Amino acid sequence: MTPRRLITTYPCAVLMLVQLASILVYPFLDSGGPGRAAFSVVGVAAVALAVYAVRSTPALTWVSVTLGAPLLVLTFLEAALPVPGVVLASGVVHALFYFYTGYAMIRYMFADDHATVDEVWATGAAFTVLAWGFAYAYSALQVVWPGSFTAGVDPEQPRTWMELLFLSVTTLTSTGLSDIVPLLPHARSLVMLEQIAGMLYLALVVARIGALLARRGGSRVHGE
């Protein structure tokens, strides 16, 4: 299968793999300067795939385009000029875009009563997209309310993007492994919302796809 056919056939699978790959790549590029600029390219690639995934769903295309256009600009601008105003604008736009993408993927999975291969991949892709959305929301939050998060290392400093993504993933998965702690009320409120979102995602989305796969397996057994 050619790369183009892979992207057009399984956009959610490609998006999820890019998201997971970026988790491995980012620690090498989290020191700012050229590394930060290089990682922005990875971010733009993930965003482009997210836009494609949204366009492949019944969700409205104009929403993804409206959010995606300034997002691409802010991605490079934040890498070159990480001042509070730019970081705040980037965090807000990124969070809105990724939350919308997550919504669109969930709608995609609920659009019919048959679980396709790409819809199965969408369960993982939507989960990572939601984790990215909350991480960007945390990034914007600590600009508005400095000191929202603390950690064992440099507790008075703003948390890095990798730390906030780590907090988001551990919160959404309810593993409780994070050493990044929300201190202020607004930060704790947002963390609680992510915890609830993670539980609802498992209860509603994963359970539905699992049920559809089980029904498809039962139909094959009975020759339907």
C-alpha positions as CSV (number, residue, x, y, z in Angstrom):
1,M,0.0,0.0,0.0
2,T,1.4,3.4,-1.0
3,P,1.7,6.2,1.6
4,R,-1.0,8.2,-0.2
5,R,-3.4,5.3,-0.2
6,L,-2.6,4.6,3.5
7,I,-3.4,8.2,4.4
8,T,-6.6,8.3,2.4
9,T,-7.8,4.9,3.6
10,Y,-6.8,5.0,7.2
11,P,-6.4,8.8,8.2
12,C,-7.1,8.1,11.9
13,A,-4.5,5.4,12.0
14,V,-1.9,7.6,10.5
15,L,-2.8,10.5,12.8
16,M,-2.5,8.3,15.9
17,L,0.9,7.0,14.8
18,V,2.2,10.5,14.2
19,Q,0.9,11.6,17.6
20,L,2.6,8.6,19.3
21,A,5.8,9.3,17.4
22,S,5.9,12.9,18.4
23,I,5.8,11.8,22.1
24,L,9.0,10.0,21.5
25,V,10.6,12.7,19.4
26,Y,9.7,15.7,21.6
27,P,12.1,15.0,24.5
28,F,15.0,15.5,22.1
29,L,13.6,18.9,21.0
30,D,12.2,20.4,24.2
31,S,15.1,22.7,24.9
32,G,13.9,25.6,22.7
33,G,15.6,27.4,19.8
34,P,16.2,25.2,16.8
35,G,14.8,22.2,18.6
36,R,11.5,23.9,19.3
37,A,11.3,25.1,15.7
38,A,12.0,21.6,14.4
39,F,9.3,20.2,16.6
40,S,6.8,22.7,15.2
41,V,7.2,20.9,11.9
42,V,6.1,17.7,13.5
43,G,3.2,19.6,15.1
44,V,2.2,21.0,11.7
45,A,2.2,17.5,10.2
46,A,0.0,16.2,13.0
47,V,-2.3,19.2,12.5
48,A,-2.5,18.5,8.8
49,L,-3.5,14.9,9.4
50,A,-6.0,16.1,12.0
51,V,-7.6,18.4,9.5
52,Y,-7.8,15.6,7.0
53,A,-9.4,13.3,9.6
54,V,-12.0,15.9,10.4
55,R,-12.8,16.4,6.7
56,S,-13.3,12.6,6.5
57,T,-16.1,12.8,9.1
58,P,-19.6,14.2,8.8
59,A,-18.5,17.2,10.9
60,L,-18.6,20.6,9.3
61,T,-15.4,21.3,7.3
62,W,-15.5,25.0,7.7
63,V,-14.9,24.8,11.4
64,S,-11.6,22.9,11.0
65,V,-10.5,25.3,8.3
66,T,-11.4,28.4,10.4
67,L,-9.4,27.0,13.4
68,G,-6.7,25.3,11.3
69,A,-5.5,28.4,9.4
70,P,-4.5,30.6,12.4
71,L,-3.2,27.5,14.2
72,L,-0.6,26.9,11.6
73,V,0.6,30.4,11.9
74,L,0.7,30.3,15.7
75,T,2.6,27.0,15.7
76,F,5.6,28.7,14.0
77,L,5.1,32.0,15.8
78,E,5.2,30.4,19.2
79,A,8.4,28.5,18.3
80,A,10.1,31.7,17.1
81,L,8.6,34.1,19.7
82,P,7.4,32.3,22.9
83,V,6.1,35.4,24.7
84,P,3.1,35.0,27.0
85,G,0.6,36.6,24.6
86,V,1.6,34.3,21.7
87,V,1.7,31.2,24.0
88,L,-1.8,32.1,25.3
89,A,-3.3,32.6,21.8
90,S,-1.6,29.4,20.5
91,G,-2.8,27.4,23.5
92,V,-6.4,28.5,23.1
93,V,-6.5,28.0,19.3
94,H,-4.8,24.6,19.6
95,A,-7.1,23.5,22.4
96,L,-10.2,24.4,20.5
97,F,-9.0,22.7,17.3
98,Y,-8.0,19.5,19.0
99,F,-11.2,19.4,21.0
100,Y,-13.2,19.9,17.8
101,T,-11.2,17.2,16.1
102,G,-11.9,14.8,19.0
103,Y,-15.6,15.6,18.7
104,A,-15.5,15.0,15.0
105,M,-13.8,11.7,15.4
106,I,-16.3,10.6,18.0
107,R,-19.1,11.6,15.7
108,Y,-17.4,9.6,13.0
109,M,-17.4,6.5,15.2
110,F,-21.1,7.0,16.1
111,A,-22.2,7.7,12.5
112,D,-23.3,4.1,11.7
113,D,-23.7,0.6,13.2
114,H,-20.7,-0.9,11.6
115,A,-17.1,-0.7,13.0
116,T,-14.7,-0.2,10.2
117,V,-10.9,-0.6,10.6
118,D,-10.4,3.1,10.5
119,E,-13.1,3.6,13.1
120,V,-11.2,1.2,15.4
121,W,-8.1,3.3,14.9
122,A,-10.1,6.4,15.6
123,T,-10.7,5.3,19.2
124,G,-7.0,5.7,19.8
125,A,-6.6,8.8,17.6
126,A,-9.4,10.6,19.3
127,F,-8.0,9.7,22.7
128,T,-4.6,11.2,21.8
129,V,-6.3,14.2,20.3
130,L,-8.2,14.9,23.5
131,A,-4.9,14.5,25.5
132,W,-3.3,17.1,23.2
133,G,-6.3,19.4,23.6
134,F,-6.2,19.4,27.4
135,A,-2.4,19.9,27.3
136,Y,-2.8,23.0,25.3
137,A,-5.6,24.2,27.6
138,Y,-3.2,23.7,30.5
139,S,-0.6,25.7,28.6
140,A,-3.0,28.6,28.2
141,L,-4.2,28.3,31.8
142,Q,-0.8,28.8,33.3
143,V,-0.3,32.0,31.3
144,V,-3.5,33.5,32.6
145,W,-3.0,32.1,36.2
146,P,0.8,31.8,36.8
147,G,1.7,29.2,39.3
148,S,-1.3,27.0,38.4
149,F,1.0,23.9,38.3
150,T,4.0,22.8,40.3
151,A,6.4,19.9,40.3
152,G,9.3,18.4,42.3
153,V,11.9,20.0,39.9
154,D,11.9,23.9,39.6
155,P,8.5,24.2,41.4
156,E,8.2,27.9,40.8
157,Q,8.8,27.8,37.1
158,P,6.0,27.4,34.4
159,R,5.7,23.8,33.3
160,T,7.1,22.8,30.0
161,W,4.9,21.5,27.1
162,M,6.2,18.0,27.7
163,E,5.3,18.2,31.4
164,L,1.8,19.4,30.6
165,L,1.3,16.7,28.0
166,F,2.5,14.1,30.6
167,L,0.0,15.5,33.1
168,S,-2.8,15.4,30.5
169,V,-2.1,11.8,29.4
170,T,-1.8,10.5,33.0
171,T,-5.0,12.3,33.9
172,L,-7.0,11.2,30.9
173,T,-6.0,7.6,31.4
174,S,-6.6,7.8,35.2
175,T,-3.2,6.2,35.9
176,G,-2.3,8.8,38.6
177,L,1.4,8.7,37.8
178,S,2.0,12.4,37.2
179,D,4.4,14.3,39.5
180,I,2.9,17.6,38.0
181,V,0.4,18.9,40.5
182,P,-2.4,21.5,39.9
183,L,-2.3,24.1,42.7
184,L,-4.8,26.8,41.9
185,P,-8.6,26.3,41.8
186,H,-8.9,26.9,38.0
187,A,-6.2,24.3,37.3
188,R,-7.8,21.8,39.5
189,S,-11.2,22.3,37.9
190,L,-9.7,21.7,34.4
191,V,-7.9,18.6,35.7
192,M,-11.2,17.3,37.1
193,L,-12.9,17.9,33.8
194,E,-10.3,15.8,32.0
195,Q,-10.6,13.0,34.6
196,I,-14.4,12.9,33.9
197,A,-13.8,13.0,30.1
198,G,-11.5,10.1,30.4
199,M,-14.0,8.0,32.3
200,L,-16.8,8.9,29.9
201,Y,-14.7,8.1,26.9
202,L,-14.0,4.6,28.1
203,A,-17.6,4.1,29.2
204,L,-19.2,5.4,26.0
205,V,-16.9,5.4,23.0
206,V,-14.6,2.4,23.7
207,A,-17.6,0.3,24.9
208,R,-19.6,1.1,21.8
209,I,-16.8,0.1,19.4
210,G,-16.1,-3.0,21.4
211,A,-19.8,-4.0,21.2
212,L,-19.9,-3.4,17.4
213,L,-16.8,-5.5,16.9
214,A,-18.3,-8.3,19.1
215,R,-21.5,-8.2,17.0
216,R,-19.5,-8.3,13.8
217,G,-17.6,-11.3,15.1
218,G,-20.9,-13.0,16.1
219,S,-22.3,-12.4,12.7
220,R,-19.3,-14.0,11.0
221,V,-19.7,-17.1,13.2
222,H,-23.3,-17.5,12.3
223,G,-22.5,-16.9,8.6
224,E,-24.5,-13.6,8.3
